Amino acid sequence: MSDNLLSGLEKLGLDVSGMDNLFGEEKKVEKKEEKVEVPVDNTPKETEFLLEKSIRCPMCEKVFKTINIKSARARRLGADPDLRPRYEYVDPTKYDVDSCPFCGYTAIGRFFPGENLTSIQRKALEEGVCDKLRKYINEAPPLPETYTYDEAIERYKLALYNAMVKNAKTSEKAYTCLKISWLMRGKVEELEAAEQKDEALIASTKEEESKFYQQAYDGMTKALSSENTPICGMDQSTVEYLLAQMAFKLKRYTESSRLVSNILVSQAAGNNVKNKARDLKDELVAAIKAGK
């Protein structure tokens, strides 16, 4: 008698030889490895919107490189109510400061050129900034590909320090504070979008943003009453609208309402700023009614 459990099936034409070990080791069927397609991230990098530019420092006369935005490449998405610009994939505010790596002279781009400096300001900068920083500067550091928010904030703070040393116009100091607060806001947005949220850092950054925002509001208010327009490239109606929005954010509703009224009755104000002022008026009414 055959020991093959499958004996008898030969008559059906089946080959049962070698199949007598019912519980032998199973034959492994080789599986073809499936290729897992990794999704390609086609999101443009921040570096794609930046370019290097060489400029001459009006204080030490040395040429250095700085990073600017490719205006033709970056796409503007709009602006926050207080005019903070928003672009796709890049925050242009980070790149609006020029800082000489050789002597430390630093300012927002519109205030950097030498024609903006008086002889008295030059002397103050030389003594209060350049002479001090040259001791710590051996050679210009390599230009980074991009600036982080912390790096950009540090550059703006140096610009504010320069502005204070040279006794700049109130508007320049206020505008610098405003832009620092915008950077703080951008940093908060970045922190809140992170997978691991640092709540303590978010809270401290918001607090610092508020401090600079308050300084910006106070300074711009003073500048509007003491300087001729345009102020930082803005006409009077635009400055009033900016202040109205800032006052609204700071919950100074009476002051915000007064500025909105000025815009709405102004013959010089354009339709665009008047329409924005009307929208803000509606928000003011709603906020006051809600007791916010």
Backbone hydrogen bonds in HBPLUS format (Angstrom, degrees):
<---DONOR---> <-ACCEPTOR-->    atom                        ^
c    i                          cat <-CA-CA->   ^        H-A-AA   ^      H-
h    n   atom  resd res      DA  || num        DHA   H-A  angle D-A-AA Bond
n    s   type  num  typ     dist DA aas  dist angle  dist       angle   num
A0007-SER N   A0004-ASN O   3.00 MM   3  5.37 162.6  2.03 119.0 119.9     1
A0009-LEU N   A0006-LEU O   3.22 MM   3  6.17 155.0  2.28 144.0 146.9     2
A0012-LEU N   A0009-LEU O   2.93 MM   3  5.41 154.0  2.00 109.8 118.3     3
A0013-GLY N   A0010-GLU O   2.71 MM   3  5.13 157.9  1.76 115.8 121.1     4
A0019-MET N   A0016-VAL O   3.17 MM   3  5.50 148.8  2.27 135.0 131.8     5
A0024-GLY N   A0021-ASN O   3.42 MM   3  5.40 162.5  2.46 109.6 107.9     6
A0048-GLU N   A0045-LYS O   3.01 MM   3  5.61 151.5  2.09 115.0 122.9     7
A0049-PHE N   A0046-GLU O   3.02 MM   3  5.71 165.3  2.04 120.6 125.4     8
A0050-LEU N   A0047-THR O   3.23 MM   3  5.23 168.2  2.25 108.7 110.2     9
A0070-LYS N   A0049-PHE O   2.80 MM  21  5.32 164.0  1.82 143.0 142.3    10
A0051-LEU N   A0068-ASN O   2.93 MM  17  5.44 151.4  2.01 149.0 153.7    11
A0068-ASN N   A0051-LEU O   2.89 MM  17  5.44 169.4  1.90 163.3 166.9    12
A0053-LYS N   A0066-THR O   2.84 MM  13  5.35 157.1  1.89 156.0 161.3    13
A0066-THR N   A0053-LYS O   2.79 MM  13  5.35 153.1  1.86 149.9 158.8    14
A0055-ILE N   A0064-PHE O   2.90 MM   9  5.69 162.5  1.93 168.0 169.6    15
A0064-PHE N   A0055-ILE O   2.91 MM   9  5.69 161.1  1.94 166.4 168.6    16
A0057-CYS N   A0062-LYS O   2.92 MM   5  5.54 172.1  1.93 149.3 150.8    17
A0061-GLU N   A0057-CYS O   2.84 MM   4  4.86 133.8  2.05 132.7 143.1    18
A0073-ARG N   A0070-LYS O   2.96 MM   3  5.26 138.8  2.13 107.7 119.8    19
A0074-ALA N   A0070-LYS O   3.00 MM   4  6.15 166.8  2.01 173.4 175.7    20
A0088-GLU N   A0075-ARG O   2.93 MM  13  5.65 159.7  1.97 159.1 164.7    21
A0077-LEU N   A0086-ARG O   2.74 MM   9  5.51 163.9  1.76 146.4 151.5    22
A0086-ARG N   A0078-GLY O   2.95 MM   8  5.45 156.5  2.01 148.3 141.3    23
A0080-ASP N   A0084-ARG O   2.83 MM   4  5.06 157.1  1.88 142.7 147.8    24
A0083-LEU N   A0080-ASP O   2.84 MM   3  5.21 142.4  1.99 129.2 126.5    25
A0094-LYS N   A0091-ASP O   3.22 MM   3  6.03 152.9  2.30 121.1 126.1    26
A0095-TYR N   A0092-PRO O   2.99 MM   3  5.55 153.7  2.06 115.4 122.9    27
A0096-ASP N   A0093-THR O   3.45 MM   3  5.47 159.6  2.49 115.9 112.0    28
A0109-GLY N   A0096-ASP O   3.01 MM  13  5.67 159.4  2.05 136.1 139.5    29
A0098-ASP N   A0107-ALA O   2.94 MM   9  5.70 168.0  1.95 166.6 162.6    30
A0107-ALA N   A0098-ASP O   3.04 MM   9  5.70 156.2  2.10 156.8 164.1    31
A0100-CYS N   A0105-TYR O   2.88 MM   5  5.39 171.8  1.89 159.6 158.5    32
A0104-GLY N   A0100-CYS O   3.00 MM   4  5.14 143.6  2.13 134.2 143.0    33
A0111-PHE N   A0108-ILE O   2.79 MM   3  5.52 147.3  1.89 127.7 137.5    34
A0112-PHE N   A0109-GLY O   3.28 MM   3  5.19 154.8  2.35 100.5 107.9    35
A0116-ASN N   A0113-PRO O   3.15 MM   3  5.90 161.8  2.18 117.7 123.4    36
A0117-LEU N   A0114-GLY O   2.92 MM   3  5.39 166.2  1.94 118.3 122.8    37
A0122-ARG N   A0118-THR O   2.93 MM   4  6.22 156.1  1.98 151.3 158.2    38
A0123-LYS N   A0119-SER O   3.10 MM   4  6.31 159.0  2.15 145.2 149.7    39
A0124-ALA N   A0120-ILE O   3.05 MM   4  6.28 158.7  2.09 145.4 151.5    40
A0125-LEU N   A0121-GLN O   2.86 MM   4  6.07 158.8  1.91 152.6 158.0    41
A0126-GLU N   A0122-ARG O   2.88 MM   4  6.05 157.5  1.93 148.7 155.2    42
A0127-GLU N   A0123-LYS O   3.06 MM   4  6.24 160.6  2.10 149.0 153.2    43
A0128-GLY N   A0124-ALA O   2.74 MM   4  5.68 157.4  1.79 146.3 154.3    44
A0129-VAL N   A0125-LEU O   2.80 MM   4  5.13 147.0  1.90 136.0 140.6    45
A0130-CYS N   A0125-LEU O   2.95 MM   5  6.29 151.5  2.03 149.3 157.2    46
A0131-ASP N   A0126-GLU O   2.89 MM   5  5.81 158.4  1.94 151.6 156.6    47
A0133-LEU N   A0129-VAL O   2.90 MM   4  6.07 165.5  1.92 163.9 168.5    48
A0134-ARG N   A0130-CYS O   2.99 MM   4  5.91 154.9  2.06 153.8 158.7    49
A0136-TYR N   A0133-LEU O   2.93 MM   3  5.45 152.7  2.00 114.7 122.8    50
A0137-ILE N   A0134-ARG O   3.27 MM   3  5.02 157.2  2.33  96.8 103.6    51
A0152-ALA N   A0148-THR O   2.95 MM   4  6.17 161.8  1.98 151.3 156.4    52
A0153-ILE N   A0149-TYR O   2.85 MM   4  5.99 160.3  1.89 151.1 156.6    53
A0154-GLU N   A0150-ASP O   3.04 MM   4  6.21 155.6  2.10 143.1 149.4    54
A0155-ARG N   A0151-GLU O   3.11 MM   4  6.39 152.8  2.18 145.0 151.8    55
A0156-TYR N   A0152-ALA O   2.98 MM   4  6.30 154.4  2.05 149.5 156.6    56
A0157-LYS N   A0153-ILE O   2.87 MM   4  6.13 153.1  1.94 149.4 157.2    57
A0158-LEU N   A0154-GLU O   3.02 MM   4  6.28 147.4  2.13 141.6 150.2    58
A0159-ALA N   A0155-ARG O   2.96 MM   4  6.27 145.2  2.08 139.3 149.4    59
A0160-LEU N   A0156-TYR O   2.82 MM   4  6.17 149.4  1.92 147.4 155.7    60
A0161-TYR N   A0157-LYS O   2.90 MM   4  6.16 151.0  1.98 141.8 149.9    61
A0162-ASN N   A0158-LEU O   2.94 MM   4  6.21 159.4  1.98 147.2 152.2    62
A0163-ALA N   A0159-ALA O   2.92 MM   4  6.17 154.5  1.99 143.9 151.3    63
A0164-MET N   A0160-LEU O   2.95 MM   4  6.21 150.9  2.04 146.9 154.0    64
A0165-VAL N   A0161-TYR O   2.95 MM   4  6.21 157.3  2.00 151.0 157.5    65
A0166-LYS N   A0162-ASN O   2.97 MM   4  6.18 162.4  2.00 154.8 158.5    66
A0168-ALA N   A0163-ALA O   2.87 MM   5  5.05 174.1  1.88 157.8 158.5    67
A0167-ASN N   A0164-MET O   3.21 MM   3  4.99 154.6  2.28  96.6 103.7    68
A0172-GLU N   A0169-LYS O   3.11 MM   3  5.40 122.8  2.45 102.9 116.0    69
A0173-LYS N   A0169-LYS O   3.31 MM   4  6.71 164.1  2.34 156.7 159.8    70
A0174-ALA N   A0170-THR O   2.87 MM   4  6.06 160.1  1.91 153.2 159.7    71
A0175-TYR N   A0171-SER O   2.80 MM   4  5.84 159.4  1.84 147.7 153.5    72
A0176-THR N   A0172-GLU O   3.02 MM   4  6.13 152.0  2.10 142.7 149.9    73
A0177-CYS N   A0173-LYS O   3.05 MM   4  6.30 155.3  2.11 143.5 150.0    74
A0178-LEU N   A0174-ALA O   2.88 MM   4  6.17 152.0  1.96 146.3 154.6    75
A0179-LYS N   A0175-TYR O   3.00 MM   4  6.26 158.2  2.05 145.9 150.8    76
A0180-ILE N   A0176-THR O   2.99 MM   4  6.24 148.2  2.09 144.4 153.4    77
A0181-SER N   A0177-CYS O   2.99 MM   4  6.28 154.2  2.06 147.1 153.8    78
A0182-TRP N   A0178-LEU O   2.98 MM   4  6.35 146.0  2.10 143.9 153.8    79
A0183-LEU N   A0179-LYS O   2.97 MM   4  6.26 150.9  2.06 143.0 150.4    80
A0184-MET N   A0180-ILE O   2.91 MM   4  6.25 153.4  1.99 148.3 155.7    81
A0185-ARG N   A0181-SER O   2.98 MM   4  6.23 150.2  2.07 142.1 150.0    82
A0186-GLY N   A0182-TRP O   2.93 MM   4  6.28 153.2  2.00 145.8 153.1    83
A0187-LYS N   A0183-LEU O   2.84 MM   4  6.13 152.4  1.92 148.9 156.8    84
A0188-VAL N   A0184-MET O   2.93 MM   4  6.22 154.7  2.00 147.5 153.9    85
A0189-GLU N   A0185-ARG O   3.01 MM   4  6.31 158.8  2.05 148.6 154.1    86
A0190-GLU N   A0186-GLY O   3.01 MM   4  6.26 151.7  2.09 144.3 152.1    87
A0191-LEU N   A0187-LYS O   2.88 MM   4  6.14 156.7  1.93 150.6 157.1    88
A0192-GLU N   A0188-VAL O   2.82 MM   4  6.02 157.0  1.88 153.5 159.7    89
A0193-ALA N   A0189-GLU O   3.10 MM   4  6.19 131.9  2.34 134.7 146.1    90
A0194-ALA N   A0191-LEU O   3.27 MM   3  5.30 153.2  2.34  99.3 107.2    91
A0202-ILE N   A0198-ASP O   2.94 MM   4  6.22 158.1  1.99 156.3 163.4    92
A0203-ALA N   A0199-GLU O   2.97 MM   4  6.13 160.7  2.01 146.6 151.2    93
A0204-SER N   A0200-ALA O   3.01 MM   4  6.24 161.1  2.05 147.5 152.5    94
A0205-THR N   A0201-LEU O   2.93 MM   4  6.01 153.1  2.00 145.7 153.0    95
A0206-LYS N   A0202-ILE O   2.99 MM   4  6.19 155.7  2.05 147.3 153.7    96
A0207-GLU N   A0203-ALA O   3.04 MM   4  6.26 151.3  2.12 143.3 151.3    97
A0208-GLU N   A0204-SER O   3.01 MM   4  6.25 152.5  2.09 141.3 148.4    98
A0209-GLU N   A0205-THR O   2.84 MM   4  6.06 154.3  1.91 146.7 154.5    99
A0210-SER N   A0206-LYS O   3.00 MM   4  6.22 156.3  2.06 145.3 150.7   100
A0211-LYS N   A0207-GLU O   3.18 MM   4  6.50 150.0  2.27 142.1 149.5   101
A0212-PHE N   A0208-GLU O   3.14 MM   4  6.45 165.8  2.16 156.9 158.6   102
A0213-TYR N   A0209-GLU O   2.89 MM   4  6.03 152.0  1.97 149.0 158.0   103
A0214-GLN N   A0210-SER O   2.95 MM   4  6.11 156.0  2.01 146.6 151.9   104
A0215-GLN N   A0211-LYS O   3.14 MM   4  6.41 159.0  2.19 145.0 150.5   105
A0216-ALA N   A0212-PHE O   2.87 MM   4  6.08 153.8  1.94 145.0 152.6   106
A0217-TYR N   A0213-TYR O   2.91 MM   4  6.17 156.4  1.97 148.6 154.5   107
A0218-ASP N   A0214-GLN O   2.99 MM   4  6.23 169.8  2.00 154.1 156.3   108
A0219-GLY N   A0215-GLN O   2.91 MM   4  6.01 160.8  1.95 147.9 153.8   109
A0220-MET N   A0216-ALA O   2.89 MM   4  5.98 164.6  1.91 150.1 154.4   110
A0221-THR N   A0217-TYR O   2.97 MM   4  6.04 155.2  2.03 148.0 154.9   111
A0222-LYS N   A0218-ASP O   3.11 MM   4  6.32 156.7  2.16 142.8 148.6   112
A0223-ALA N   A0219-GLY O   2.86 MM   4  6.09 156.7  1.91 148.4 155.7   113
A0224-LEU N   A0220-MET O   2.93 MM   4  6.06 153.1  2.00 145.6 151.5   114
A0225-SER N   A0222-LYS O   3.19 MM   3  5.41 131.0  2.44  99.6 111.8   115
A0226-SER N   A0222-LYS O   3.09 MM   4  6.22 122.4  2.44 140.2 155.7   116
A0226-SER N   A0223-ALA O   3.18 MM   3  5.06 142.2  2.33  95.4 106.3   117
A0227-GLU N   A0223-ALA O   2.78 MM   4  5.28 146.8  1.89 153.3 152.0   118
A0231-ILE N   A0234-MET O   2.81 MM   3  5.11 153.2  1.88 149.9 148.4   119
A0234-MET N   A0231-ILE O   2.94 MM   3  5.11 160.1  1.98 108.8 115.4   120
A0239-VAL N   A0235-ASP O   3.03 MM   4  6.32 160.7  2.07 156.8 162.5   121
A0240-GLU N   A0236-GLN O   2.86 MM   4  6.11 159.9  1.90 152.6 158.5   122
A0241-TYR N   A0237-SER O   2.88 MM   4  6.09 151.3  1.96 142.2 150.2   123
A0242-LEU N   A0238-THR O   2.86 MM   4  6.09 160.9  1.90 149.3 154.6   124
A0243-LEU N   A0239-VAL O   2.90 MM   4  6.14 163.6  1.93 151.8 155.9   125
A0244-ALA N   A0240-GLU O   2.84 MM   4  6.01 147.0  1.95 141.3 151.1   126
A0245-GLN N   A0241-TYR O   2.94 MM   4  6.22 156.7  2.00 152.2 157.3   127
A0246-MET N   A0242-LEU O   2.91 MM   4  6.19 155.8  1.97 147.5 155.1   128
A0247-ALA N   A0243-LEU O   2.78 MM   4  5.90 160.7  1.81 148.4 153.7   129
A0248-PHE N   A0244-ALA O   2.97 MM   4  6.13 149.0  2.07 138.7 147.3   130
A0249-LYS N   A0245-GLN O   2.95 MM   4  6.23 157.2  2.01 146.8 152.5   131
A0250-LEU N   A0246-MET O   2.89 MM   4  6.15 144.7  2.01 144.4 154.9   132
A0252-ARG N   A0247-ALA O   2.70 MM   5  4.89 166.8  1.71 155.3 152.5   133
A0251-LYS N   A0248-PHE O   3.01 MM   3  4.85 155.8  2.07 100.6 107.2   134
A0256-SER N   A0252-ARG O   3.01 MM   4  6.22 159.5  2.05 153.5 160.2   135
A0257-SER N   A0253-TYR O   2.86 MM   4  5.97 158.6  1.91 147.9 153.0   136
A0258-ARG N   A0254-THR O   3.08 MM   4  6.31 153.0  2.15 143.7 150.8   137
A0259-LEU N   A0255-GLU O   3.11 MM   4  6.35 159.9  2.15 149.2 153.7   138
A0260-VAL N   A0256-SER O   2.99 MM   4  6.22 156.5  2.04 149.0 155.8   139
A0261-SER N   A0257-SER O   2.98 MM   4  6.17 158.1  2.03 147.7 153.3   140
A0262-ASN N   A0258-ARG O   3.05 MM   4  6.34 152.3  2.13 144.1 151.5   141
A0263-ILE N   A0259-LEU O   3.12 MM   4  6.43 154.0  2.19 146.4 152.4   142
A0264-LEU N   A0260-VAL O   3.02 MM   4  6.29 161.9  2.06 153.5 158.1   143
A0265-VAL N   A0261-SER O   3.16 MM   4  6.33 143.2  2.30 148.0 155.6   144
A0266-SER N   A0263-ILE O   3.20 MM   3  5.11 148.0  2.31  97.8 107.3   145
A0274-LYS N   A0270-GLY O   3.08 MM   4  6.27 152.8  2.16 148.0 156.4   146
A0275-ASN N   A0271-ASN O   2.84 MM   4  6.00 155.3  1.90 149.5 155.3   147
A0276-LYS N   A0272-ASN O   3.12 MM   4  6.40 155.5  2.18 145.2 151.8   148
A0277-ALA N   A0273-VAL O   2.92 MM   4  6.09 147.1  2.03 138.3 147.9   149
A0278-ARG N   A0274-LYS O   2.91 MM   4  6.21 147.1  2.02 146.0 154.4   150
A0279-ASP N   A0275-ASN O   3.09 MM   4  6.39 155.7  2.15 145.0 150.9   151
A0280-LEU N   A0276-LYS O   2.96 MM   4  6.24 154.7  2.03 145.6 152.8   152
A0281-LYS N   A0277-ALA O   2.87 MM   4  6.10 146.5  1.98 141.7 151.3   153
A0282-ASP N   A0278-ARG O   3.10 MM   4  6.45 152.2  2.18 146.9 152.7   154
A0283-GLU N   A0279-ASP O   3.13 MM   4  6.50 153.6  2.20 144.3 151.4   155
A0284-LEU N   A0280-LEU O   2.85 MM   4  6.13 151.4  1.93 150.5 158.7   156
A0285-VAL N   A0281-LYS O   2.99 MM   4  6.27 162.4  2.02 152.2 155.8   157
A0286-ALA N   A0282-ASP O   3.04 MM   4  6.26 162.1  2.08 147.6 152.4   158
A0287-ALA N   A0283-GLU O   2.89 MM   4  6.04 155.8  1.95 146.4 153.2   159
A0288-ILE N   A0284-LEU O   2.89 MM   4  6.05 161.7  1.92 154.7 159.2   160
A0289-LYS N   A0285-VAL O   2.99 MM   4  6.14 158.9  2.03 147.0 153.0   161
A0290-ALA N   A0286-ALA O   2.98 MM   4  6.11 150.9  2.07 141.2 149.3   162
A0291-GLY N   A0287-ALA O   3.03 MM   4  6.08 112.6  2.50 131.5 147.4   163
A0292-LYS N   A0287-ALA O   3.04 MM   5  5.39 156.1  2.10 157.4 158.3   164
A0291-GLY N   A0288-ILE O   3.15 MM   3  4.99 145.9  2.27  93.6 103.9   165
